[in-house]
Amino acid sequence: MAKRVVRESLSLYEAKTHLSALVDRACSGEEIIIMKSGQPMAMLVPMPEVTHRRVSGLGRGLWSVSRDFDAPLSDDVLAEFER
């Protein structure tokens, strides 16, 4: 079943005022064109389906955390933050 695409043009003010509802409409397949000073500037469209998932452990061994990563800062570095 093909998704129904409806294009509607709205002013930037209208889009800001009704953004939440417009996002819901875009999620259901509509495309909304946002106009500024009568010119099309952006289009709100539905996100494509995600076909990949994150897999834990893919970065294992690519980086490490030193044993002293949470050691107190030296006085001179701490002084720079407190200026």
PyMOL Python script that loads the backbone (N, CA, C, O; Angstrom):
from pymol import cmd

cmd.read_pdbstr("""\
ATOM      1  N   MET A   1       0.836  -1.173   0.000  1.00  0.00           N
ATOM      2  CA  MET A   1       0.000   0.000   0.000  1.00  0.00           C
ATOM      3  C   MET A   1       0.885   1.243   0.000  1.00  0.00           C
ATOM      4  O   MET A   1       1.709   1.399   0.902  1.00  0.00           O
ATOM      5  N   ALA A   2       0.741   2.126  -0.981  1.00  0.00           N
ATOM      6  CA  ALA A   2       1.538   3.340  -1.091  1.00  0.00           C
ATOM      7  C   ALA A   2       1.044   4.384  -0.094  1.00  0.00           C
ATOM      8  O   ALA A   2      -0.151   4.495   0.176  1.00  0.00           O
ATOM      9  N   LYS A   3       1.995   5.146   0.444  1.00  0.00           N
ATOM     10  CA  LYS A   3       1.620   6.218   1.355  1.00  0.00           C
ATOM     11  C   LYS A   3       1.054   7.384   0.573  1.00  0.00           C
ATOM     12  O   LYS A   3       1.542   7.718  -0.506  1.00  0.00           O
ATOM     13  N   ARG A   4       0.047   7.986   1.109  1.00  0.00           N
ATOM     14  CA  ARG A   4      -0.570   9.153   0.492  1.00  0.00           C
ATOM     15  C   ARG A   4       0.267  10.379   0.829  1.00  0.00           C
ATOM     16  O   ARG A   4       0.520  10.649   2.003  1.00  0.00           O
ATOM     17  N   VAL A   5       0.700  11.126  -0.185  1.00  0.00           N
ATOM     18  CA  VAL A   5       1.487  12.324   0.035  1.00  0.00           C
ATOM     19  C   VAL A   5       0.624  13.544  -0.268  1.00  0.00           C
ATOM     20  O   VAL A   5       0.098  13.695  -1.371  1.00  0.00           O
ATOM     21  N   VAL A   6       0.492  14.393   0.716  1.00  0.00           N
ATOM     22  CA  VAL A   6      -0.249  15.634   0.570  1.00  0.00           C
ATOM     23  C   VAL A   6       0.741  16.755   0.814  1.00  0.00           C
ATOM     24  O   VAL A   6       1.418  16.777   1.842  1.00  0.00           O
ATOM     25  N   ARG A   7       0.830  17.680  -0.118  1.00  0.00           N
ATOM     26  CA  ARG A   7       1.715  18.815   0.082  1.00  0.00           C
ATOM     27  C   ARG A   7       0.890  20.039   0.433  1.00  0.00           C
ATOM     28  O   ARG A   7      -0.101  20.359  -0.224  1.00  0.00           O
ATOM     29  N   GLU A   8       1.321  20.707   1.475  1.00  0.00           N
ATOM     30  CA  GLU A   8       0.649  21.925   1.906  1.00  0.00           C
ATOM     31  C   GLU A   8       1.720  22.960   2.192  1.00  0.00           C
ATOM     32  O   GLU A   8       2.779  22.637   2.731  1.00  0.00           O
ATOM     33  N   SER A   9       1.443  24.208   1.829  1.00  0.00           N
ATOM     34  CA  SER A   9       2.377  25.300   2.096  1.00  0.00           C
ATOM     35  C   SER A   9       1.866  26.131   3.262  1.00  0.00           C
ATOM     36  O   SER A   9       0.690  26.492   3.322  1.00  0.00           O
ATOM     37  N   LEU A  10       2.773  26.428   4.187  1.00  0.00           N
ATOM     38  CA  LEU A  10       2.436  27.247   5.347  1.00  0.00           C
ATOM     39  C   LEU A  10       3.499  28.318   5.527  1.00  0.00           C
ATOM     40  O   LEU A  10       4.652  28.143   5.133  1.00  0.00           O
ATOM     41  N   SER A  11       3.095  29.423   6.125  1.00  0.00           N
ATOM     42  CA  SER A  11       4.076  30.460   6.448  1.00  0.00           C
ATOM     43  C   SER A  11       4.929  29.984   7.622  1.00  0.00           C
ATOM     44  O   SER A  11       4.536  29.082   8.362  1.00  0.00           O
ATOM     45  N   LEU A  12       6.065  30.583   7.776  1.00  0.00           N
ATOM     46  CA  LEU A  12       6.954  30.245   8.886  1.00  0.00           C
ATOM     47  C   LEU A  12       6.256  30.471  10.221  1.00  0.00           C
ATOM     48  O   LEU A  12       6.403  29.670  11.144  1.00  0.00           O
ATOM     49  N   TYR A  13       5.505  31.547  10.325  1.00  0.00           N
ATOM     50  CA  TYR A  13       4.765  31.836  11.558  1.00  0.00           C
ATOM     51  C   TYR A  13       3.777  30.713  11.872  1.00  0.00           C
ATOM     52  O   TYR A  13       3.715  30.236  13.004  1.00  0.00           O
ATOM     53  N   GLU A  14       3.005  30.293  10.867  1.00  0.00           N
ATOM     54  CA  GLU A  14       2.038  29.209  11.074  1.00  0.00           C
ATOM     55  C   GLU A  14       2.750  27.914  11.465  1.00  0.00           C
ATOM     56  O   GLU A  14       2.277  27.178  12.331  1.00  0.00           O
ATOM     57  N   ALA A  15       3.882  27.639  10.827  1.00  0.00           N
ATOM     58  CA  ALA A  15       4.629  26.418  11.132  1.00  0.00           C
ATOM     59  C   ALA A  15       5.131  26.436  12.574  1.00  0.00           C
ATOM     60  O   ALA A  15       5.058  25.422  13.268  1.00  0.00           O
ATOM     61  N   LYS A  16       5.641  27.585  13.030  1.00  0.00           N
ATOM     62  CA  LYS A  16       6.112  27.682  14.413  1.00  0.00           C
ATOM     63  C   LYS A  16       4.964  27.508  15.391  1.00  0.00           C
ATOM     64  O   LYS A  16       5.108  26.860  16.427  1.00  0.00           O
ATOM     65  N   THR A  17       3.827  28.092  15.053  1.00  0.00           N
ATOM     66  CA  THR A  17       2.669  28.040  15.939  1.00  0.00           C
ATOM     67  C   THR A  17       2.111  26.629  16.073  1.00  0.00           C
ATOM     68  O   THR A  17       1.623  26.255  17.140  1.00  0.00           O
ATOM     69  N   HIS A  18       2.177  25.842  15.000  1.00  0.00           N
ATOM     70  CA  HIS A  18       1.545  24.516  14.977  1.00  0.00           C
ATOM     71  C   HIS A  18       2.551  23.394  14.747  1.00  0.00           C
ATOM     72  O   HIS A  18       2.202  22.353  14.191  1.00  0.00           O
ATOM     73  N   LEU A  19       3.798  23.597  15.170  1.00  0.00           N
ATOM     74  CA  LEU A  19       4.859  22.635  14.858  1.00  0.00           C
ATOM     75  C   LEU A  19       4.543  21.220  15.325  1.00  0.00           C
ATOM     76  O   LEU A  19       4.749  20.269  14.570  1.00  0.00           O
ATOM     77  N   SER A  20       4.056  21.058  16.531  1.00  0.00           N
ATOM     78  CA  SER A  20       3.781  19.720  17.046  1.00  0.00           C
ATOM     79  C   SER A  20       2.768  18.977  16.171  1.00  0.00           C
ATOM     80  O   SER A  20       2.966  17.807  15.846  1.00  0.00           O
ATOM     81  N   ALA A  21       1.699  19.651  15.797  1.00  0.00           N
ATOM     82  CA  ALA A  21       0.684  19.026  14.948  1.00  0.00           C
ATOM     83  C   ALA A  21       1.249  18.737  13.558  1.00  0.00           C
ATOM     84  O   ALA A  21       0.923  17.716  12.952  1.00  0.00           O
ATOM     85  N   LEU A  22       2.094  19.636  13.054  1.00  0.00           N
ATOM     86  CA  LEU A  22       2.692  19.420  11.734  1.00  0.00           C
ATOM     87  C   LEU A  22       3.627  18.216  11.736  1.00  0.00           C
ATOM     88  O   LEU A  22       3.676  17.469  10.759  1.00  0.00           O
ATOM     89  N   VAL A  23       4.358  18.025  12.811  1.00  0.00           N
ATOM     90  CA  VAL A  23       5.234  16.851  12.921  1.00  0.00           C
ATOM     91  C   VAL A  23       4.395  15.581  12.919  1.00  0.00           C
ATOM     92  O   VAL A  23       4.759  14.600  12.271  1.00  0.00           O
ATOM     93  N   ASP A  24       3.284  15.589  13.631  1.00  0.00           N
ATOM     94  CA  ASP A  24       2.391  14.425  13.620  1.00  0.00           C
ATOM     95  C   ASP A  24       1.878  14.142  12.213  1.00  0.00           C
ATOM     96  O   ASP A  24       1.809  12.986  11.796  1.00  0.00           O
ATOM     97  N   ARG A  25       1.523  15.187  11.488  1.00  0.00           N
ATOM     98  CA  ARG A  25       1.034  15.004  10.117  1.00  0.00           C
ATOM     99  C   ARG A  25       2.142  14.470   9.214  1.00  0.00           C
ATOM    100  O   ARG A  25       1.896  13.612   8.367  1.00  0.00           O
ATOM    101  N   ALA A  26       3.357  14.974   9.394  1.00  0.00           N
ATOM    102  CA  ALA A  26       4.476  14.486   8.583  1.00  0.00           C
ATOM    103  C   ALA A  26       4.728  13.008   8.870  1.00  0.00           C
ATOM    104  O   ALA A  26       5.024  12.240   7.955  1.00  0.00           O
ATOM    105  N   CYS A  27       4.612  12.614  10.121  1.00  0.00           N
ATOM    106  CA  CYS A  27       4.805  11.202  10.474  1.00  0.00           C
ATOM    107  C   CYS A  27       3.786  10.304   9.786  1.00  0.00           C
ATOM    108  O   CYS A  27       4.057   9.131   9.530  1.00  0.00           O
ATOM    109  N   SER A  28       2.618  10.854   9.490  1.00  0.00           N
ATOM    110  CA  SER A  28       1.597  10.050   8.822  1.00  0.00           C
ATOM    111  C   SER A  28       1.724  10.097   7.300  1.00  0.00           C
ATOM    112  O   SER A  28       0.885   9.538   6.593  1.00  0.00           O
ATOM    113  N   GLY A  29       2.766  10.760   6.789  1.00  0.00           N
ATOM    114  CA  GLY A  29       3.029  10.715   5.355  1.00  0.00           C
ATOM    115  C   GLY A  29       2.890  12.017   4.594  1.00  0.00           C
ATOM    116  O   GLY A  29       3.197  12.069   3.403  1.00  0.00           O
ATOM    117  N   GLU A  30       2.437  13.065   5.255  1.00  0.00           N
ATOM    118  CA  GLU A  30       2.275  14.338   4.554  1.00  0.00           C
ATOM    119  C   GLU A  30       3.618  15.066   4.409  1.00  0.00           C
ATOM    120  O   GLU A  30       4.528  14.878   5.217  1.00  0.00           O
ATOM    121  N   GLU A  31       3.724  15.882   3.389  1.00  0.00           N
ATOM    122  CA  GLU A  31       4.877  16.754   3.195  1.00  0.00           C
ATOM    123  C   GLU A  31       4.393  18.187   3.317  1.00  0.00           C
ATOM    124  O   GLU A  31       3.440  18.586   2.648  1.00  0.00           O
ATOM    125  N   ILE A  32       5.047  18.957   4.169  1.00  0.00           N
ATOM    126  CA  ILE A  32       4.624  20.326   4.419  1.00  0.00           C
ATOM    127  C   ILE A  32       5.749  21.266   4.012  1.00  0.00           C
ATOM    128  O   ILE A  32       6.882  21.123   4.473  1.00  0.00           O
ATOM    129  N   ILE A  33       5.438  22.223   3.153  1.00  0.00           N
ATOM    130  CA  ILE A  33       6.414  23.202   2.691  1.00  0.00           C
ATOM    131  C   ILE A  33       6.291  24.440   3.567  1.00  0.00           C
ATOM    132  O   ILE A  33       5.195  24.964   3.763  1.00  0.00           O
ATOM    133  N   ILE A  34       7.410  24.901   4.086  1.00  0.00           N
ATOM    134  CA  ILE A  34       7.430  26.084   4.946  1.00  0.00           C
ATOM    135  C   ILE A  34       7.950  27.260   4.127  1.00  0.00           C
ATOM    136  O   ILE A  34       9.036  27.210   3.549  1.00  0.00           O
ATOM    137  N   MET A  35       7.142  28.318   4.093  1.00  0.00           N
ATOM    138  CA  MET A  35       7.437  29.495   3.284  1.00  0.00           C
ATOM    139  C   MET A  35       7.906  30.649   4.175  1.00  0.00           C
ATOM    140  O   MET A  35       7.463  30.793   5.314  1.00  0.00           O
ATOM    141  N   LYS A  36       8.811  31.463   3.629  1.00  0.00           N
ATOM    142  CA  LYS A  36       9.232  32.683   4.309  1.00  0.00           C
ATOM    143  C   LYS A  36       9.219  33.795   3.268  1.00  0.00           C
ATOM    144  O   LYS A  36       9.888  33.702   2.240  1.00  0.00           O
ATOM    145  N   SER A  37       8.467  34.826   3.537  1.00  0.00           N
ATOM    146  CA  SER A  37       8.299  35.946   2.595  1.00  0.00           C
ATOM    147  C   SER A  37       7.831  35.451   1.227  1.00  0.00           C
ATOM    148  O   SER A  37       8.260  35.962   0.192  1.00  0.00           O
ATOM    149  N   GLY A  38       6.950  34.454   1.235  1.00  0.00           N
ATOM    150  CA  GLY A  38       6.377  33.948  -0.005  1.00  0.00           C
ATOM    151  C   GLY A  38       7.260  32.985  -0.781  1.00  0.00           C
ATOM    152  O   GLY A  38       6.874  32.524  -1.855  1.00  0.00           O
ATOM    153  N   GLN A  39       8.435  32.676  -0.257  1.00  0.00           N
ATOM    154  CA  GLN A  39       9.368  31.768  -0.934  1.00  0.00           C
ATOM    155  C   GLN A  39       9.483  30.462  -0.147  1.00  0.00           C
ATOM    156  O   GLN A  39       9.581  30.488   1.080  1.00  0.00           O
ATOM    157  N   PRO A  40       9.474  29.323  -0.840  1.00  0.00           N
ATOM    158  CA  PRO A  40       9.654  28.054  -0.117  1.00  0.00           C
ATOM    159  C   PRO A  40      11.068  27.979   0.452  1.00  0.00           C
ATOM    160  O   PRO A  40      12.046  28.193  -0.265  1.00  0.00           O
ATOM    161  N   MET A  41      11.168  27.673   1.742  1.00  0.00           N
ATOM    162  CA  MET A  41      12.465  27.647   2.425  1.00  0.00           C
ATOM    163  C   MET A  41      12.830  26.268   2.971  1.00  0.00           C
ATOM    164  O   MET A  41      14.011  25.934   3.062  1.00  0.00           O
ATOM    165  N   ALA A  42      11.832  25.466   3.334  1.00  0.00           N
ATOM    166  CA  ALA A  42      12.106  24.164   3.934  1.00  0.00           C
ATOM    167  C   ALA A  42      10.908  23.255   3.697  1.00  0.00           C
ATOM    168  O   ALA A  42       9.806  23.706   3.386  1.00  0.00           O
ATOM    169  N   MET A  43      11.163  21.954   3.854  1.00  0.00           N
ATOM    170  CA  MET A  43      10.086  20.990   3.705  1.00  0.00           C
ATOM    171  C   MET A  43      10.132  20.022   4.886  1.00  0.00           C
ATOM    172  O   MET A  43      11.179  19.459   5.204  1.00  0.00           O
ATOM    173  N   LEU A  44       8.993  19.842   5.521  1.00  0.00           N
ATOM    174  CA  LEU A  44       8.847  18.895   6.621  1.00  0.00           C
ATOM    175  C   LEU A  44       8.310  17.606   6.012  1.00  0.00           C
ATOM    176  O   LEU A  44       7.203  17.577   5.473  1.00  0.00           O
ATOM    177  N   VAL A  45       9.101  16.546   6.101  1.00  0.00           N
ATOM    178  CA  VAL A  45       8.737  15.269   5.484  1.00  0.00           C
ATOM    179  C   VAL A  45       8.881  14.155   6.507  1.00  0.00           C
ATOM    180  O   VAL A  45       9.573  14.325   7.511  1.00  0.00           O
ATOM    181  N   PRO A  46       8.233  13.007   6.268  1.00  0.00           N
ATOM    182  CA  PRO A  46       8.390  11.883   7.196  1.00  0.00           C
ATOM    183  C   PRO A  46       9.799  11.311   7.125  1.00  0.00           C
ATOM    184  O   PRO A  46      10.431  11.327   6.068  1.00  0.00           O
ATOM    185  N   MET A  47      10.281  10.813   8.240  1.00  0.00           N
ATOM    186  CA  MET A  47      11.586  10.156   8.287  1.00  0.00           C
ATOM    187  C   MET A  47      11.485   8.804   7.591  1.00  0.00           C
ATOM    188  O   MET A  47      10.463   8.125   7.695  1.00  0.00           O
ATOM    189  N   PRO A  48      12.543   8.408   6.881  1.00  0.00           N
ATOM    190  CA  PRO A  48      12.527   7.076   6.276  1.00  0.00           C
ATOM    191  C   PRO A  48      12.622   6.001   7.366  1.00  0.00           C
ATOM    192  O   PRO A  48      13.095   6.261   8.473  1.00  0.00           O
ATOM    193  N   GLU A  49      12.174   4.820   7.037  1.00  0.00           N
ATOM    194  CA  GLU A  49      12.258   3.712   7.988  1.00  0.00           C
ATOM    195  C   GLU A  49      13.725   3.409   8.293  1.00  0.00           C
ATOM    196  O   GLU A  49      14.561   3.407   7.389  1.00  0.00           O
ATOM    197  N   VAL A  50      14.034   3.157   9.544  1.00  0.00           N
ATOM    198  CA  VAL A  50      15.397   2.818   9.945  1.00  0.00           C
ATOM    199  C   VAL A  50      15.610   1.332   9.674  1.00  0.00           C
ATOM    200  O   VAL A  50      14.865   0.490  10.175  1.00  0.00           O
ATOM    201  N   THR A  51      16.620   1.020   8.888  1.00  0.00           N
ATOM    202  CA  THR A  51      16.867  -0.376   8.540  1.00  0.00           C
ATOM    203  C   THR A  51      18.052  -0.969   9.286  1.00  0.00           C
ATOM    204  O   THR A  51      18.333  -2.160   9.159  1.00  0.00           O
ATOM    205  N   HIS A  52      18.748  -0.147  10.062  1.00  0.00           N
ATOM    206  CA  HIS A  52      19.887  -0.653  10.820  1.00  0.00           C
ATOM    207  C   HIS A  52      19.675  -0.371  12.302  1.00  0.00           C
ATOM    208  O   HIS A  52      18.954   0.553  12.681  1.00  0.00           O
ATOM    209  N   ARG A  53      20.299  -1.162  13.103  1.00  0.00           N
ATOM    210  CA  ARG A  53      20.210  -0.981  14.546  1.00  0.00           C
ATOM    211  C   ARG A  53      21.614  -0.911  15.115  1.00  0.00           C
ATOM    212  O   ARG A  53      22.563  -1.450  14.545  1.00  0.00           O
ATOM    213  N   ARG A  54      21.725  -0.247  16.230  1.00  0.00           N
ATOM    214  CA  ARG A  54      23.018  -0.191  16.909  1.00  0.00           C
ATOM    215  C   ARG A  54      23.332  -1.562  17.498  1.00  0.00           C
ATOM    216  O   ARG A  54      22.454  -2.255  18.011  1.00  0.00           O
ATOM    217  N   VAL A  55      24.583  -1.925  17.411  1.00  0.00           N
ATOM    218  CA  VAL A  55      25.024  -3.195  17.972  1.00  0.00           C
ATOM    219  C   VAL A  55      26.071  -2.884  19.029  1.00  0.00           C
ATOM    220  O   VAL A  55      27.078  -2.240  18.736  1.00  0.00           O
ATOM    221  N   SER A  56      25.844  -3.333  20.246  1.00  0.00           N
ATOM    222  CA  SER A  56      26.801  -3.045  21.316  1.00  0.00           C
ATOM    223  C   SER A  56      28.104  -3.798  21.080  1.00  0.00           C
ATOM    224  O   SER A  56      28.111  -4.914  20.561  1.00  0.00           O
ATOM    225  N   GLY A  57      29.190  -3.171  21.468  1.00  0.00           N
ATOM    226  CA  GLY A  57      30.498  -3.807  21.385  1.00  0.00           C
ATOM    227  C   GLY A  57      31.250  -3.574  20.091  1.00  0.00           C
ATOM    228  O   GLY A  57      32.378  -4.047  19.960  1.00  0.00           O
ATOM    229  N   LEU A  58      30.672  -2.859  19.121  1.00  0.00           N
ATOM    230  CA  LEU A  58      31.363  -2.655  17.855  1.00  0.00           C
ATOM    231  C   LEU A  58      32.649  -1.834  18.018  1.00  0.00           C
ATOM    232  O   LEU A  58      33.597  -2.022  17.256  1.00  0.00           O
ATOM    233  N   GLY A  59      32.692  -0.927  19.003  1.00  0.00           N
ATOM    234  CA  GLY A  59      33.877  -0.093  19.209  1.00  0.00           C
ATOM    235  C   GLY A  59      34.853  -0.667  20.221  1.00  0.00           C
ATOM    236  O   GLY A  59      35.844  -0.021  20.560  1.00  0.00           O
ATOM    237  N   ARG A  60      34.586  -1.856  20.699  1.00  0.00           N
ATOM    238  CA  ARG A  60      35.433  -2.449  21.728  1.00  0.00           C
ATOM    239  C   ARG A  60      36.879  -2.516  21.255  1.00  0.00           C
ATOM    240  O   ARG A  60      37.169  -3.008  20.164  1.00  0.00           O
ATOM    241  N   GLY A  61      37.785  -2.010  22.097  1.00  0.00           N
ATOM    242  CA  GLY A  61      39.209  -2.044  21.787  1.00  0.00           C
ATOM    243  C   GLY A  61      39.690  -0.863  20.961  1.00  0.00           C
ATOM    244  O   GLY A  61      40.893  -0.724  20.740  1.00  0.00           O
ATOM    245  N   LEU A  62      38.783  -0.004  20.496  1.00  0.00           N
ATOM    246  CA  LEU A  62      39.188   1.137  19.680  1.00  0.00           C
ATOM    247  C   LEU A  62      39.584   2.344  20.518  1.00  0.00           C
ATOM    248  O   LEU A  62      40.247   3.250  20.012  1.00  0.00           O
ATOM    249  N   TRP A  63      39.194   2.376  21.783  1.00  0.00           N
ATOM    250  CA  TRP A  63      39.566   3.472  22.660  1.00  0.00           C
ATOM    251  C   TRP A  63      39.640   2.947  24.085  1.00  0.00           C
ATOM    252  O   TRP A  63      39.130   1.868  24.387  1.00  0.00           O
ATOM    253  N   SER A  64      40.265   3.704  24.938  1.00  0.00           N
ATOM    254  CA  SER A  64      40.367   3.294  26.334  1.00  0.00           C
ATOM    255  C   SER A  64      40.290   4.527  27.229  1.00  0.00           C
ATOM    256  O   SER A  64      40.494   5.655  26.779  1.00  0.00           O
ATOM    257  N   VAL A  65      39.994   4.291  28.488  1.00  0.00           N
ATOM    258  CA  VAL A  65      39.911   5.349  29.482  1.00  0.00           C
ATOM    259  C   VAL A  65      41.048   5.126  30.465  1.00  0.00           C
ATOM    260  O   VAL A  65      41.221   4.030  30.996  1.00  0.00           O
ATOM    261  N   SER A  66      41.823   6.182  30.700  1.00  0.00           N
ATOM    262  CA  SER A  66      42.956   6.032  31.623  1.00  0.00           C
ATOM    263  C   SER A  66      42.448   5.845  33.043  1.00  0.00           C
ATOM    264  O   SER A  66      41.330   6.240  33.372  1.00  0.00           O
ATOM    265  N   ARG A  67      43.279   5.240  33.877  1.00  0.00           N
ATOM    266  CA  ARG A  67      42.881   4.962  35.259  1.00  0.00           C
ATOM    267  C   ARG A  67      42.615   6.236  36.063  1.00  0.00           C
ATOM    268  O   ARG A  67      41.826   6.220  37.008  1.00  0.00           O
ATOM    269  N   ASP A  68      43.269   7.335  35.694  1.00  0.00           N
ATOM    270  CA  ASP A  68      43.113   8.581  36.464  1.00  0.00           C
ATOM    271  C   ASP A  68      42.152   9.571  35.798  1.00  0.00           C
ATOM    272  O   ASP A  68      42.246  10.775  36.037  1.00  0.00           O
ATOM    273  N   PHE A  69      41.237   9.081  34.971  1.00  0.00           N
ATOM    274  CA  PHE A  69      40.354   9.993  34.240  1.00  0.00           C
ATOM    275  C   PHE A  69      39.510  10.867  35.158  1.00  0.00           C
ATOM    276  O   PHE A  69      39.118  11.968  34.773  1.00  0.00           O
ATOM    277  N   ASP A  70      39.229  10.394  36.359  1.00  0.00           N
ATOM    278  CA  ASP A  70      38.405  11.175  37.279  1.00  0.00           C
ATOM    279  C   ASP A  70      39.209  11.762  38.443  1.00  0.00           C
ATOM    280  O   ASP A  70      38.643  12.120  39.475  1.00  0.00           O
ATOM    281  N   ALA A  71      40.521  11.859  38.272  1.00  0.00           N
ATOM    282  CA  ALA A  71      41.377  12.440  39.307  1.00  0.00           C
ATOM    283  C   ALA A  71      41.085  13.937  39.424  1.00  0.00           C
ATOM    284  O   ALA A  71      40.673  14.564  38.448  1.00  0.00           O
ATOM    285  N   PRO A  72      41.292  14.503  40.591  1.00  0.00           N
ATOM    286  CA  PRO A  72      41.065  15.951  40.753  1.00  0.00           C
ATOM    287  C   PRO A  72      41.955  16.748  39.796  1.00  0.00           C
ATOM    288  O   PRO A  72      43.054  16.314  39.448  1.00  0.00           O
ATOM    289  N   LEU A  73      41.471  17.908  39.381  1.00  0.00           N
ATOM    290  CA  LEU A  73      42.247  18.773  38.503  1.00  0.00           C
ATOM    291  C   LEU A  73      43.386  19.421  39.272  1.00  0.00           C
ATOM    292  O   LEU A  73      43.292  19.640  40.480  1.00  0.00           O
ATOM    293  N   SER A  74      44.462  19.725  38.558  1.00  0.00           N
ATOM    294  CA  SER A  74      45.574  20.431  39.200  1.00  0.00           C
ATOM    295  C   SER A  74      45.119  21.841  39.545  1.00  0.00           C
ATOM    296  O   SER A  74      44.151  22.340  38.970  1.00  0.00           O
ATOM    297  N   ASP A  75      45.809  22.485  40.477  1.00  0.00           N
ATOM    298  CA  ASP A  75      45.406  23.815  40.935  1.00  0.00           C
ATOM    299  C   ASP A  75      45.381  24.836  39.801  1.00  0.00           C
ATOM    300  O   ASP A  75      44.480  25.673  39.750  1.00  0.00           O
ATOM    301  N   ASP A  76      46.362  24.780  38.886  1.00  0.00           N
ATOM    302  CA  ASP A  76      46.397  25.770  37.807  1.00  0.00           C
ATOM    303  C   ASP A  76      45.240  25.562  36.813  1.00  0.00           C
ATOM    304  O   ASP A  76      44.686  26.545  36.321  1.00  0.00           O
ATOM    305  N   VAL A  77      44.867  24.331  36.510  1.00  0.00           N
ATOM    306  CA  VAL A  77      43.755  24.068  35.613  1.00  0.00           C
ATOM    307  C   VAL A  77      42.446  24.469  36.298  1.00  0.00           C
ATOM    308  O   VAL A  77      41.583  25.085  35.674  1.00  0.00           O
ATOM    309  N   LEU A  78      42.300  24.128  37.557  1.00  0.00           N
ATOM    310  CA  LEU A  78      41.113  24.495  38.316  1.00  0.00           C
ATOM    311  C   LEU A  78      40.946  26.009  38.390  1.00  0.00           C
ATOM    312  O   LEU A  78      39.830  26.520  38.292  1.00  0.00           O
ATOM    313  N   ALA A  79      42.053  26.725  38.564  1.00  0.00           N
ATOM    314  CA  ALA A  79      41.997  28.193  38.624  1.00  0.00           C
ATOM    315  C   ALA A  79      41.477  28.768  37.308  1.00  0.00           C
ATOM    316  O   ALA A  79      40.754  29.764  37.319  1.00  0.00           O
ATOM    317  N   GLU A  80      41.831  28.159  36.176  1.00  0.00           N
ATOM    318  CA  GLU A  80      41.343  28.636  34.880  1.00  0.00           C
ATOM    319  C   GLU A  80      39.817  28.502  34.780  1.00  0.00           C
ATOM    320  O   GLU A  80      39.153  29.368  34.210  1.00  0.00           O
ATOM    321  N   PHE A  81      39.273  27.429  35.328  1.00  0.00           N
ATOM    322  CA  PHE A  81      37.822  27.241  35.284  1.00  0.00           C
ATOM    323  C   PHE A  81      37.095  28.219  36.215  1.00  0.00           C
ATOM    324  O   PHE A  81      35.958  28.606  35.945  1.00  0.00           O
ATOM    325  N   GLU A  82      37.740  28.608  37.287  1.00  0.00           N
ATOM    326  CA  GLU A  82      37.091  29.451  38.282  1.00  0.00           C
ATOM    327  C   GLU A  82      37.287  30.944  38.045  1.00  0.00           C
ATOM    328  O   GLU A  82      36.817  31.753  38.846  1.00  0.00           O
ATOM    329  N   ARG A  83      37.969  31.335  36.962  1.00  0.00           N
ATOM    330  CA  ARG A  83      38.179  32.761  36.702  1.00  0.00           C
ATOM    331  C   ARG A  83      36.887  33.480  36.500  1.00  0.00           C
ATOM    332  O   ARG A  83      36.883  34.690  36.270  1.00  0.00           O
TER     333      ARG A  83
END
""", "prot")
cmd.dss("prot")
cmd.show_as("cartoon", "prot")
cmd.util.cbc("prot")
cmd.orient("prot")
